[in-house]
Amino acid sequence: MAAHLRRPQLTVDMEAVVQTAVRRGYTAQGEMFSAHNMALLAGELCACKAELLSGGLSGGNAAAIIKHLWSGQPVLIPYDEDFNHEPCQRDGHRAHWAVASGVLLGLDRGSVNDEHAQPSPTLPWLYVTSGNHLPCPVDSATEVYILTKQGKSLRYQLWSLDSVAQSNGQLRVMDPVRASDGVRYVVPEGGVEVGLAGQAVLLHTRTEEQEPK
């Protein structure tokens, strides 16, 4: 999914993803319990720089994610997936990856500059940037939602960045049923918490010359 968001767009066969991950020793059954390995795999397959964020998805890291999405570039985020694909908190028992590809910022009406953003014809409360020229108003945002898709979902969803950060930060252990099923999985030294908690991967799919000004 992230490869499709690259500019120029790439088509990466799922079998090639799995085979490469197995060959590199990142996975045994298709699992990915290491954000570090995910960054290496994504960078290789998407032919772009993959930046690993650690230390949680709040504060400065939240601002980095918002600005990255604002520039039209994807973020890979591990989280606990609920039955409706939204973030939940299950201690990592339902750990999955999602791709974030957009951001919706809640702003005070007076903080929106009409020169760079215009109201939607059908939703007057929704402002759309004109040609991506509006600087990211991350410091003025009172609410943040990110546009995400999980591989098993048929549609994109808007998730609160706070809920994603909370789900991401509590990834601690593998599902006990999976851990005791007798199947081999690749788990980093220190376990799921060391491999996933508080981490995300920024994919730099545009060059500096392609960045919106």
C-alpha positions in Angstrom: 0.0 0.0 0.0 2.9 2.4 0.8 4.5 1.6 -2.6 1.3 2.8 -4.3 1.7 6.2 -2.6 5.2 6.7 -3.8 6.0 9.3 -6.5 6.5 7.8 -9.1 4.1 5.1 -8.0 5.5 1.6 -7.6 3.7 -1.7 -7.8 5.2 -4.3 -5.4 3.9 -7.8 -5.6 2.9 -9.2 -2.2 4.8 -12.4 -2.8 8.0 -10.3 -3.4 7.4 -8.6 -0.1 7.1 -11.8 1.8 10.0 -13.5 0.0 12.3 -10.6 0.6 11.4 -10.4 4.3 12.0 -14.1 4.7 15.3 -14.0 2.9 16.5 -11.1 5.1 15.4 -12.9 8.2 12.8 -10.4 9.2 9.9 -12.8 9.2 9.0 -16.5 9.2 5.2 -16.5 8.7 4.6 -13.0 7.4 4.7 -11.4 10.9 6.7 -8.2 11.5 7.5 -7.5 15.1 10.3 -5.1 14.5 9.9 -1.5 13.4 13.6 -1.4 12.6 13.3 -4.4 10.2 10.1 -2.9 8.7 12.1 0.3 8.0 14.8 -1.7 6.3 12.3 -3.7 4.2 10.2 -0.7 3.2 13.3 1.3 2.2 14.5 -1.6 0.0 11.2 -2.4 -1.6 10.0 1.2 -2.1 13.4 2.4 -3.1 13.3 5.4 -0.7 14.6 6.6 2.6 12.8 5.0 5.6 13.2 6.9 8.8 12.5 5.1 12.1 10.8 7.1 14.8 11.1 5.9 18.4 10.2 7.3 21.8 6.4 7.4 21.3 4.0 9.1 18.9 3.3 12.2 21.0 5.0 15.5 21.3 7.8 16.1 18.8 7.2 12.8 17.1 3.5 13.6 16.6 4.5 16.9 15.0 7.0 15.1 12.7 4.2 12.6 11.7 1.8 15.5 11.0 4.2 17.4 8.9 5.3 14.3 7.0 1.7 13.4 6.1 1.0 17.1 5.3 3.7 16.9 2.6 1.9 13.9 1.0 4.2 11.1 2.3 3.2 7.9 4.0 3.8 6.6 7.5 3.8 3.0 8.6 2.4 2.5 12.2 2.1 -0.6 14.3 -0.9 -0.7 16.6 -3.4 -3.1 18.2 -6.3 -3.7 15.7 -9.8 -3.9 17.0 -12.5 -5.9 15.1 -13.5 -2.8 13.1 -9.8 -2.2 12.3 -9.6 0.8 14.5 -6.9 1.2 17.3 -7.5 -0.6 20.5 -5.4 -1.6 23.6 -4.8 -5.3 23.9 -1.2 -5.3 25.1 0.0 -6.2 21.7 -2.1 -9.3 21.3 -3.7 -7.9 18.1 -0.6 -6.1 16.8 -0.9 -5.1 13.1 0.5 -2.5 10.8 -1.4 0.3 9.1 -0.4 2.9 6.4 -1.2 6.5 7.1 -1.5 8.7 4.0 -3.2 11.9 5.0 -4.0 14.2 7.9 -7.1 16.2 9.0 -6.4 19.1 11.4 -9.0 20.7 13.6 -8.3 24.4 13.8 -9.9 27.5 15.2 -11.8 29.2 12.4 -9.9 32.4 12.8 -6.5 30.7 12.3 -7.3 29.6 8.7 -5.8 31.8 6.0 -8.3 32.1 3.1 -5.5 33.0 0.7 -4.1 29.4 0.9 -7.3 27.4 1.8 -10.8 27.5 0.6 -14.1 26.1 2.1 -15.4 22.9 0.4 -18.5 23.6 -1.7 -20.4 20.9 0.1 -18.9 21.1 3.6 -18.3 24.8 4.4 -16.6 23.9 7.7 -14.0 21.9 5.8 -11.1 23.9 4.3 -9.0 22.4 1.5 -5.6 23.7 0.7 -5.0 25.4 -2.6 -2.1 23.7 -4.4 -0.5 22.5 -1.2 1.0 26.0 -0.6 -0.4 26.3 3.0 2.4 25.8 5.6 1.5 23.0 8.0 -0.4 24.7 10.9 0.6 22.0 13.3 1.1 24.4 16.2 -2.5 25.7 15.8 -4.2 22.3 15.7 -6.6 21.5 18.4 -7.5 18.0 17.0 -5.6 15.7 14.7 -6.9 12.8 12.7 -4.9 10.7 10.3 -6.2 8.9 7.2 -5.2 5.3 7.5 -5.7 1.9 5.9 -5.1 -1.5 7.3 -4.4 -4.4 4.9 -7.6 -6.3 5.7 -9.8 -3.3 5.5 -11.7 -2.4 2.4 -11.7 1.3 3.1 -9.7 4.1 4.5 -10.6 5.4 8.0 -9.9 8.5 10.0 -8.4 7.8 13.4 -7.5 10.2 16.2 -3.7 10.5 16.4 -4.0 10.3 20.2 -5.8 7.0 20.0 -3.1 5.6 17.6 -0.4 6.9 19.9 -2.0 5.2 22.9 -2.4 1.9 21.0 1.1 2.0 19.6 2.7 2.8 23.0 1.2 -0.3 24.8 2.4 -3.0 22.4 4.1 -5.3 24.8 3.6 -9.0 24.1 2.6 -11.4 21.4 -0.9 -13.0 21.6 -0.4 -16.0 24.0 -2.4 -18.2 21.6 0.1 -17.5 18.8 3.1 -17.7 21.2 2.1 -21.2 22.2 1.0 -22.6 18.8 4.3 -24.3 18.1 5.0 -22.2 15.0 8.2 -20.3 14.6 8.0 -16.5 14.5 10.7 -13.9 14.3 10.6 -11.8 17.5 13.4 -9.3 18.3 15.5 -9.7 21.4 13.6 -8.0 24.2 10.2 -9.0 22.6 7.4 -7.2 21.0 7.7 -4.2 23.3 11.3 -3.5 22.2 10.4 -4.2 18.6 7.2 -2.1 18.2 6.1 0.0 21.1 6.4 3.8 20.6 7.8 3.4 17.1 6.7 4.3 13.5 8.4 4.5 10.1 8.3 7.6 7.9 8.8 6.9 4.2 10.5 9.7 2.3 8.9 9.1 -1.1 9.6 12.6 -2.5 12.8 14.4 -3.2 13.4 17.9 -1.8 12.7 19.3 -5.2 9.2 17.6 -5.2 8.3 18.9 -1.7 5.3 21.4 -1.8 6.4 24.9 -0.8 
